């Protein structure tokens, strides 16, 4: 686990974190990004002798200069902010889709967490619809109550307007400047950033609104905040830290997806602190080597029946005793991997181990399940093949903390908890 991620976890459990949600989290719902909105509105007006507007706007969009693009559009198409606001509402309603698979986005994940205040620059109402909030969404500028109550109940505050009231939408340079000139808005923003740490999600480093927001109110961002970014170059990480006070928590989508990788981070952040578990890295007889102590009897009562790996097993004709064994293996493996991360083991090494485990699973899928169609036997032979799995050249890295047979067998169930390719038969949860 990276240092920043561990600190974020501590801040989360100390109730110091406010999630700040950007357009990236709404992409699975086909909600257009700011760039796409501007481009589509441009196509509506760039016709006939005004076709040149397309190139003028594109020049700005290519450098993420949204305001420059809107200035060009307003100037040459002779339209007002009101025209753009109404077009944005229409486009979002037209493009936005409903999703039945909660694993395809992260709003359900946020709904499971204990965050109270949620900030967003998004215009649609997706965030609120998945949070089971105590109050309807509100514009940050419209808050008219004791501001310290902001953090007492679960709520969503929109910074830049929402589709239920087109006139509130902030997109142009003029509307942005008008909003942030309000002293009341400034004071509320100062309160939030002065007492909490923001967790930026669904933003890119090149997001003009966020850069401008932090630059214009740098005095309010004196404490460090967090941002989740996909594969950021080291130079961007440095700039974010030095110029914006943002600590980057990177993730990679290679062979994966944004929702899945963000979910992994949120799952780590929400893991409760166990005073006993936090001290399970011991010193071995004065040698200076760290020894990881695995799961004990006190861990065996852990409730995992709602976990995806357990539900996958229950779909098939797998003996109850084997399912209960899988539960014990899962708990052992989860404790082992958690402590490996805590000890400083690089995530790429852990991923390589999981790759080997997945390979064993696929072998048994072909030679056992595909041949005989027996789910119970399939689970059994996978467990057997993982008892003494050979981790090859990676084994040297685990000399001081070699996994035992239970931990090895549980690795496949850790993967099944996150990987939609791992099933124990032909049935799927959607079939129920």
N, C-alpha and C positions, 0 to 999 in steps of 0.2 A: 504494500500500500504506500503510495507517495505521501510525503510529508504534508503537502497541501490538502490532500484528501483526508488524511487523519485529522488535521486541524479543523477541516470543514465538519467532519463527523462530531468532533468535540463541541464546536460552536452550535451545531444543530441541536444536540442534546442539552445544551445550555440555553436554548431558546434565543439565540442571537442572530438567526439567519432569516432573511426575507427573500423568497424567490422572485426574480425579475424575469418575466417570460417574454421572449421575442417571437418573431414570425416563424422561425425554424420549427418550432414545436407544432405548428398548425399545418405544415406542409403535407403530412399524411392525409389530411382532410381536403386536399386540393385547394386550400385557401391561397389565392395569389399573393406572392411576395410584393413588397413595395415596387420593386423594379418591374415586375410583370403588370401590376396595376397601371403604372404610368405608361408602359408600352402599349397596353390594350386601349387605354383612353386616347393615346396619341393616334392609333390606327383609325379611331372613329372620326377624328377631325382632319387627319392628313390625307385629304382627297382633293382631286382636281388640281387647281393652281396652288394648293397648300401642301402638296405631297412632299415638299422639301422639309417639312417639319419633322418627318420621320428621322432623317439623317441628323438634324440638329439635336433632337432629343437623344438619339442613340449615342452620339458623341459623349454626352454627359453620363448616360447610364453605364457606358463601358468603364467609367472610372468611379462608379457608385456615387456620382454627384446627383442625388435625387432632386435637390432644390434647383440646381442649374437646369435640369431637364424640365421641371415644372415651370420655371421662369420662361423658358423658351416656348413651352406649350401655351401658356397664358398669353404671352406676347403676340405670337403669330396666329393663334386660333381665335383670339379675342374672346376668351372665356374667363370666368371668375372662379374663385374658390368654391362657391356654391355648386357650380357645374361639376367640378372635380369631385366634391364630396358625394354628390348624388350618384355619380358614375361609379365611385368606389363601392358604395352600398349595393348597387345593382349587380356589379361584377362578383362581389363576394357571395351574395345570395345565389347567383347563377352557377358559380363554380363549386361552392362548398358541397361536400358529400358527407353522408353518414357512414360510420364505421361500426361494424358489429364485433370485430376482433380487437379487444382491448390491448393486445400485445403489439398492435401495429402503430401505437402512439404512446405518449408519456403522460397524458393528462390523468389517466386512471392511476398511474403510479403516484403522481402528486396528491391525488385524492386520498391515498392511503397514509400519507405522512401527516405530521402534527403541525405543519406550518399554519400560522394564523393569517397574517397579512400576505397577500399576493399582489405584486405589481406587474402590469403588462402594458406594452405599447401596441398590442394587437387590437384590431377593431371588432372582430367577431367575439361571440360570447361562449366559445368552446370551453375555456378554462373554468368558468363558473359552473357550467353544466355538468362537469365531472367532479366537482369538489364538495357538493352537499353543504353549501355555505349557509351561515346563519343569517346573511343579509343579501339583498340583490346587489349586483355590481354598482359601483359608484365612480364618478370621475374624481380624481384626486383633488382637482381644483374646487369641487363642489362640497367638500367636507365641511360640515358646519356643526361639529360637536367637539367635545373635549378630545383633542388629538391623541392623548395618551391611551384612549380606548381603542385606538387603531389596532393594537396588538392583543386585545382581549378576546376577540371572537373571529371566526374564520370569515374572511371577506376578500373580494377582488376589487382592486382599484385600477382603473384604466387611466393612463397618463395622457393618451392622445386621442381620446374619444371612442365611441362605439357605434355600431351600425344601427342601433335602435333610435339614434338621433343623429342624422347625417350632419347637421350643423356643428356638432362637437368635434368632428374629425379633423385632426391636425396632420397636414402633409406638406403644405407649402412653407417656404421660408418665413413669410409674413405671419402665418397662423402660429408657427412655432415660436417666433419672437414675441408675439402678443401673449401667448400662454405663459412663457417663462418670465415675462416682465411683471407678472402679478406677484405682489409681495406675499400674499397669503400662500400661494402655490410654493413659493421659494421657502417659506418658513416650514411648511409641512415636509417638503423634500429634505430640508436640513434636519428636521426631527428624525426622520427615518434613517438617513445615512449617518446621523450622529449617534444613534443608539443601537443600530443593527448593522449586520454585514450582509450585503446583497450577494445573491447567487444568480449570475447572469446565465440564462439558458435559452438556446434558440437564436442566439446572436452570432454574427461573424465579427471578426476583428475590424473589418472594413465598414461596419454599419455606421453610416453618417450620423444618425440620430444619437446613438450612444456616445460616440466620440464627442459630439458637440455638447451633449448633456453633461458629461464629466468635465470637459474643458471649461465650460461656462460656469460650472459650480464646483470647481476643484477644491475650494476651501471646505466644502461639505463632504468631500470624499477623502478625508485625511486618514481614516482607518482603512485597512486593506479589505478588499472585497474579492469574490471568487467569480471565475468565468469558466464554463465548460466549452472546449473547442476541439474540433476534429483535426487531427494531424497538423497542429500549428508549427511553423518553422521556429527555430530557437530565437531568431532575431525578433519575431513578433512577440514571443513570450517575454523577451527582455523589455521591449518597448511598452508592452501592456503593464509590466511591473513598474518601470521607472517613470513613465509619463502619465499613467492612468491609475496606478495603485491597485491593479488587478492581479490576483494570483491565478495562474492558468492551471486547470486540471485537464490534461489532454486525454483524448481517446482516439481509437482508430476504427474505421468501418470496413477495413479489409476483410472480406469474407463474412461480413456482418451487416449491421444497419445502424443508423443513428438512434432509433428508439431502443433497440436492444442494448447498445453500449451505454446510453444514458441511464437506462433502467439498472444496469449493473452498478453504476456509480451511486444511484439513489438507494439501491439496496444496501450497499456498504455504508452509506451515510446514516441510514436508519437503523442499522444494527445496534441494539442496546449494549451498553457497557456492562459487562459482568465482572465484578471485582475479583472473583476467583479466576475467571478466564484470562483477565488482563495480566495475571501473574504466572501464567503457565509456561513461560520461557525461563528455564532454570539454568544454573551454572554447573557444569559437570566436573565435580571433584577437583576444582582448582586449576583445570586445564585451560580455562578461559573460553571453552567452546560452549555455545548456547545449545541446550537440549530442549526440544519441544515435547511437552507432555500432552498426550492425546486426550480424547474424551473419556470421562469417568462415569461411574454409576449415576452421579447426580445429573448427568446430561441426558440419560436415556428416556426421561419422561417428557422430553421436548415435543411439543405438538407440531407435527409436520403434515398432518392429513390434508391441509388446504394447499400444500405445495404442489406444483405442477408435476414433479416426478412421481409423487404418490398417486395422484389422480390418473396419471398415465398407466400405472401398474394396475389400478383398480378397474380400468376399462376392460382388461383381458382376463382370461381364465387362468389366473396365477394363484397358486395356493396361498392361503392367508398367512401361513407360517413363513413362506418365502417373502411375502410383502413386508412382514414385520422385520425380517432379517435385513431387507433392503433399507428399511427405515433406520436401523442401527448402523448399517454401513454408511448411509448418507450423513448421519450426525457425526460419525467418526471422521469422515473425509472432510466435512465442512470445517470442523475444528482444526484439522491438520492444515488445510490450505490457508485458513485465516491466520494461523500462527506462522506459516511460511512467509506470508506477505508481511506480517509484522516484523519478522526477523530480517527483512530486507531483501528477500529473494526476488529477483527481477521478474516482472510479469511475463516477459517473453519466454522465460524458462518454464514457468507454470503453464503457459499456453501450449508450449511444445509437449509437455507431459499429457495435457488433455488431448492433444492431437493423436498421440500414441494410443490413448485409451479409446478414442473414437474409432481409430483404425481397427482395434480388436473387436469393438462392437459390430462394425461393418462386416468383418470376417465371419463372425458368428451369425449375423443376419443372413448371409448367403448360404453358409453350409448347414445351418440348423433351421432357422425359421422358414426360409424360402423353400427348403427341401421337405420339411415335415409339417410346417404350419402349426407348431405347438408353442404357444406363448410361454407357458410355464417352463418348458425345457429350454427355451431361448434365454430366459432370464438366468436360469441355473448355469448354463454353459458359459454365459458371459461372466458371471461371478467367478466361476472356476478358472477361466482364462486370465482373469485379472489378479488372482491371488498373488502370483509371483511374477508379475509382468516385468519384462526387461526394459528399463528406460535407456539402455544404450549409453552413449557418451554423456548423457545428462546425469547418470547415476553418480558420477564423481562429485557432483555439486550437492548431493544429498547424503554424503557419507556420515555426517554428524547427526542428520535428522532423517534417517531412512524411514519410509512409511511401512506400516505393518499390513497384514493381509486384509484386515477389515477396512482400513483406510483406502487401500488399493481398490477394493470392490465397490466402495462408495463413490469413487470418482465418476463412474458412469452415471450415477444418479444425480450428482451435482450438475453434470452436463445436461441430463434430461430435464433439469429444472429450468434451463435457459434455452436449450437447443431444440428447435421444432423439428429437426431431422431424426430425433431419437424417440422411437415408439416401440412397443413390445408386441405389436400386431397390426392389424389393418383398421381397427376402430380409431375414431378421432372424437375429441370432446364435442365438436360441432355436430356429431351424429346423434348426440343424446337428445 
